[in-house]
């Protein structure tokens, strides 16, 4: 009898905890571009903090390279060395909430849109359009991934909640 009571108690606890549903917050948009280049991901960089700046290298036709600052730390640069380097900084607490762009075999245009109503366009306005945004309300761009060689071949966007702590932001 005691065994039956224990099993019944365990089953009830299991059903009660199954009723607690954790809200999802992460999502992915992409991949936009061609199939060439070497794969990269900034998944580990997001631990350094929120995205605070971008360095984008552009040519007349393509997005040549990209580097992202997470907290106070710059990611490894990905892409080629030709073209002009442009740099943007986000305001404290500002986040990317949408990315638009164009691609053919390579990435041709990026437009970063922030929650403060600012937008930062880079590149040439030709190719197939994309509009990347998070699936879940209140989430922001946390990191990028893609492939690169002498240009950015393809890019993807990873969305999640704004980080609640940033141990490396105070460096």
N, C-alpha and C positions, 0 to 999 in steps of 0.2 A: 504494500500500500504506500509506504514511504517513497519507493522508487517511482510509482505513478505520479505522486504529488510533485516530486522533484522534476520529472520530465514535463509535467504540465506547467510548472513555474518557468522552466527554461523556454518552453515554446511561447508562453505569454510574453516573456522578456524579448524574445526574438521578434515577435510581431510588433511590439511597442517600438522597438528601435527601428524597425523597417518603416514605420510611419514618419520618422524624422528624415526629411529629404534635404540634402545639402544643395544649396543653390549653385548652379554652374556659373563660371565667370570667364573661363578661357575659351578662345576661338582662334581660328586661323583663316587668313585670306590669301589665296594664291594657288599656285605659283604662276607669275606673269612673266612671259619672255620665252626664249628659245631653250633648246636642250643642251647647249654646249657649256664649256667651262668646268671649273672645279667647285664642288659643293662647299658651302660655308654655313655656319649658324652662330648667332650671338646668344644662344640660350644661356650660357654661363655668365655672359656680361650683365644680364639683367640683375644679377645679385649685387652689382656695384651701385644700383640705384635706378631711379627713373631716367628716361631719355632726356638729356638736357641740351644737346647740340648735334648738328650734322655737318660733315664736310662732304661735299659732292663735287666730283670732277666731271666736267661736261665738255664735249666737243660740239662741233657743228651739227652732228647727227645722232650722237649717243650719250647715254650716261656712262662715263668711262669708269668711275670708281666711287666708292662710298666708305665713310668712316663715321661711326656713331659714338657720341659720348654718353655714358651711363653713369649718373652721379657726377663724379669728378674724373672718371677714368675713360680714356679713349679706347675703343675697340681696335683690333688690328685692321689696317686699311685693306680693302678688297678691290681689285680691278687693275686698270692700266695706269700709265704715267703721263699720257698725252692730255691735251685739253687744258681748260682753266679750272682752278680750284675755287669753289665758293663755300662760304662758311656761314651758318646761322646758329643763333643761340636762342633757346626758349627762355621765357621769363620764369622766375621761381614759381613752382606749382603748376605751370602750364604744361599741357599734354597734347599729343597728337591723337585726334579722334577719327581721322579719315585720311586716306591716301588715294589720290587719283593718279592716273598715268596713262602712258601709251607704250606699246612695244610692237616689234616685228620679230626678227630673229634675236634681237637684243633689246634691252630696255632703252627707250628713247626719251621718256618724259616722266617726271615725278612731281606731284604737287602735295605737300604736307599741309594739312588743315588742322588748326589747334582749337581747343575748347575756349580760347579767348577771341575767336573770330579772325585770327591771322592765317594767311596762307603763303606758302613758300614754293614757287614754281622753279623747276630746273629742267632744261633740255628742250627738245624739239617737239612741236605739236603735230606729229604724224604717226600713223600706225593704228593698231587696234586699241581701243580705249578699255580701261578697267576702273572700277571704283571699289576700293577696299575699305571696309568698315567693320567694327566688331559686331558679333551676333547678340551680345548681352549689354543691356543698358548700363551706363556708368563705367564701362571699361575703356581702357586706353591702349595705345601701342606700347608694348613692353620690350619687344626685340624683333630683329629681322633675320631672315635666312635667305639663301638663294644659291646662285652659282656665278662664277666670274673667271675671266681670263684677262685678255687685254681690254675688255669692257665688262659691264655687268650684263651677263647673259640672261639672268632671271632673278626675280625677287619675290619673297613671301613675307607676310606680316602676321605677327603673333600678338594677340590682344589678351589683356587680363586686367584685374584691379590695379589701381595705382598702389605702389608699395607703401605699406604702413610704417616700415622702418627702413633706414638707409645708413648702415654702419660706416660706409665709405664716403658718404657725402660731406662729412666734416673735415676731411683731409686738407 
